[in-house]
Every structure is written in structure tokens, then in C-alpha cells.
């Protein structure tokens, strides 16, 4: 089974959710992961279905709004957010909902988190893949910001997400974590990072994480989940530079997953781009 390589909509920020679908189609990604955020389109399953149909790009995963900046997206009840994420995933045909462990101040939610996720998993075919996080560092010390634990190996989750920028921040051996998770590893956020205490989400190969080795290990273990490019391009000087980084990320994934460079077009081909960076035959970023 060929491992699918998708694009997180967060990877085109500050461009829109619609732009992510357009970019995924243009560069040859196998699908998208929708980061549910303040962009209204990301919150609307019908708008997402329309984008998926228009660009012929499947939605592989929904990332529930569990970041600090999305605390009020889809309400403030964390279980309500997960239920809406599940319904959205079912509506758009996504197999996975990515979720973070609760923040330490969400104590009631955290107490029921593992058991509650187990109940939800038994009621749907959607997989709730809990993502590895990291301690928050303050000077020479650190704060345990997540409950029950930032390290998803320490709790009984049937499905998990391995984020290769987060392993850099937590100073975790990514190869060891992937091996320890075994069959519970069902989703990967492809990125890179350095020992900088910052969640950098670098293009793979630009940090110090064993990203190539992790991808090769996935193939060797028969991994049947999805790899999602989740890099930060917010500081890219223009859209052409952003496309170049995203094309490089896809090529890296395909190479180390043993898939070759197929499905990729050069990001700086002036004949293939409109003046505003759009591929020919596509509509503007805000369209559905």
C-alpha cells in the first residue's frame, strides 16, 4: 500500500484554506489535512467538500481546533469540539481527526480524556490520532503544559500522530518514539526542527531531526497511515518561495518513502503560474 502524502492547510498560512487546496492540486500532493481555525472556510464541512470536489483533492484529516489561538472556535467545550470534528470528518470523507492532549488547566477534560476518546472511537470509523507535544520551557526549567502527558507513549491511545517538529522541542528520539508507538502510530506530521526550544516546523532536511530515517522506517514497518506536510511558510517572501518550500517537502517525502519524484511540478515555472501565483484554470483564493 502506497503511503499518501498530504498537505496541511496550516502550511500555506497566511494564505487561506482555499489556497491550500489549490496548492496541493498544483504541486501533486495526495490530499489535505484541514487545520480548523479562524478561517471560516476551515470550519464549514460543506465549503470544504466544495473545495475538495473543485480541485479534485481528497480531505485526509481534520485537525480539531485545540490550539491556544483557536480556543473559541466551535465553542469552548473541548468535547463539543471533538464531536464537531468527528462530524466534519465523516461529512468530508476524512479518516482521521488529529487532536492534542488537554492543556494542564483543562483538568476535568484531562481526567476523562483517554477514556472519553476510547468511547468516541468505538462509535465511529474516524480515528482520533493524539499528537505528541512537548514541555513548555521557561529559562533553565520546563512546565508540564499538557495532561495526562505531552508524550503520547505514556497513555493508552489506540491512534497517535507523530510530529517531527515537536520531537525537536521535547528533545525526543523520533525514531525511538515511532518504534515505541508501533501500530498505534497512524499519522505523521512531516517537518523538521532544531534544539532551539521553538516549534519551528522547518522544511525536512533543514533541521537536525532524523526525518529521512523515520520515513524509511515507516515503509519498513508497513505503516498504513498518512504523512502530512506541516511546515511553516509564514516568513516566505512571496508565494513562489512558499511553493518552492512545499514542493521541496513533497519531493523529500516521496524520495524517502521510496515513491520517486512523481506528482511534482516545478514551483517557479512562470508558464504555469498566473501573475498572482495561481495555477492556470483555477480560481482565486477565497472561492469555493
Secondary structure in CASP SS format (residue, H / E / C, confidence):
PFRMAT SS
TARGET T0000
AUTHOR 0000-0000-0000
METHOD secondary structure of the structure
MODEL  1
X C 1.00
X C 1.00
X C 1.00
X E 1.00
X E 1.00
X E 1.00
X E 1.00
X E 1.00
X H 1.00
X H 1.00
X H 1.00
X H 1.00
X C 1.00
X C 1.00
X C 1.00
X C 1.00
X H 1.00
X H 1.00
X H 1.00
X H 1.00
X H 1.00
X H 1.00
X H 1.00
X H 1.00
X H 1.00
X H 1.00
X H 1.00
X C 1.00
X C 1.00
X C 1.00
X E 1.00
X E 1.00
X E 1.00
X E 1.00
X E 1.00
X C 1.00
X C 1.00
X C 1.00
X C 1.00
X H 1.00
X H 1.00
X H 1.00
X H 1.00
X C 1.00
X H 1.00
X H 1.00
X H 1.00
X H 1.00
X H 1.00
X H 1.00
X H 1.00
X H 1.00
X H 1.00
X H 1.00
X H 1.00
X C 1.00
X C 1.00
X C 1.00
X E 1.00
X E 1.00
X E 1.00
X E 1.00
X E 1.00
X C 1.00
X C 1.00
X C 1.00
X C 1.00
X H 1.00
X H 1.00
X H 1.00
X C 1.00
X C 1.00
X C 1.00
X C 1.00
X C 1.00
X C 1.00
X C 1.00
X H 1.00
X H 1.00
X H 1.00
X H 1.00
X H 1.00
X H 1.00
X H 1.00
X H 1.00
X H 1.00
X H 1.00
X H 1.00
X H 1.00
X H 1.00
X H 1.00
X H 1.00
X C 1.00
X C 1.00
X C 1.00
X E 1.00
X E 1.00
X E 1.00
X E 1.00
X E 1.00
X C 1.00
X E 1.00
X E 1.00
X C 1.00
X C 1.00
X C 1.00
X H 1.00
X H 1.00
X H 1.00
X H 1.00
X H 1.00
X H 1.00
X H 1.00
X H 1.00
X H 1.00
X H 1.00
X H 1.00
X H 1.00
X H 1.00
X H 1.00
X H 1.00
X H 1.00
X C 1.00
X C 1.00
X C 1.00
X C 1.00
X E 1.00
X E 1.00
X E 1.00
X E 1.00
X E 1.00
X C 1.00
X C 1.00
X C 1.00
X C 1.00
X E 1.00
X E 1.00
X E 1.00
X C 1.00
X C 1.00
X E 1.00
X E 1.00
X E 1.00
X C 1.00
X C 1.00
X E 1.00
X E 1.00
X C 1.00
X C 1.00
X C 1.00
X C 1.00
X H 1.00
X H 1.00
X H 1.00
X C 1.00
X C 1.00
X C 1.00
X C 1.00
X C 1.00
X E 1.00
X E 1.00
X E 1.00
X E 1.00
X C 1.00
X C 1.00
X H 1.00
X H 1.00
X H 1.00
X H 1.00
X H 1.00
X C 1.00
X C 1.00
X C 1.00
X H 1.00
X H 1.00
X H 1.00
X H 1.00
X H 1.00
X H 1.00
X H 1.00
X H 1.00
X H 1.00
X H 1.00
X H 1.00
X E 1.00
X E 1.00
X E 1.00
X E 1.00
X E 1.00
X E 1.00
X C 1.00
X E 1.00
X C 1.00
X C 1.00
X C 1.00
X C 1.00
X C 1.00
X C 1.00
X C 1.00
X C 1.00
X C 1.00
X E 1.00
X C 1.00
X C 1.00
X C 1.00
X C 1.00
X C 1.00
X C 1.00
X C 1.00
X C 1.00
X H 1.00
X H 1.00
X H 1.00
X H 1.00
X H 1.00
X H 1.00
X H 1.00
X H 1.00
X H 1.00
X H 1.00
X C 1.00
X C 1.00
X C 1.00
X C 1.00
X C 1.00
X E 1.00
X E 1.00
X E 1.00
X E 1.00
X C 1.00
X C 1.00
X C 1.00
X C 1.00
X C 1.00
X C 1.00
X C 1.00
X C 1.00
X C 1.00
X H 1.00
X H 1.00
X H 1.00
X H 1.00
X H 1.00
X H 1.00
X H 1.00
X H 1.00
X H 1.00
X H 1.00
X H 1.00
X H 1.00
X H 1.00
X H 1.00
X H 1.00
X H 1.00
X H 1.00
X H 1.00
X C 1.00
X C 1.00
X C 1.00
X C 1.00
X C 1.00
X C 1.00
X C 1.00
X C 1.00
X C 1.00
X C 1.00
X C 1.00
X C 1.00
X C 1.00
X H 1.00
X H 1.00
X H 1.00
X E 1.00
X C 1.00
X C 1.00
X C 1.00
X C 1.00
X C 1.00
X E 1.00
X C 1.00
X C 1.00
X C 1.00
X C 1.00
X C 1.00
X C 1.00
X C 1.00
X C 1.00
X C 1.00
END
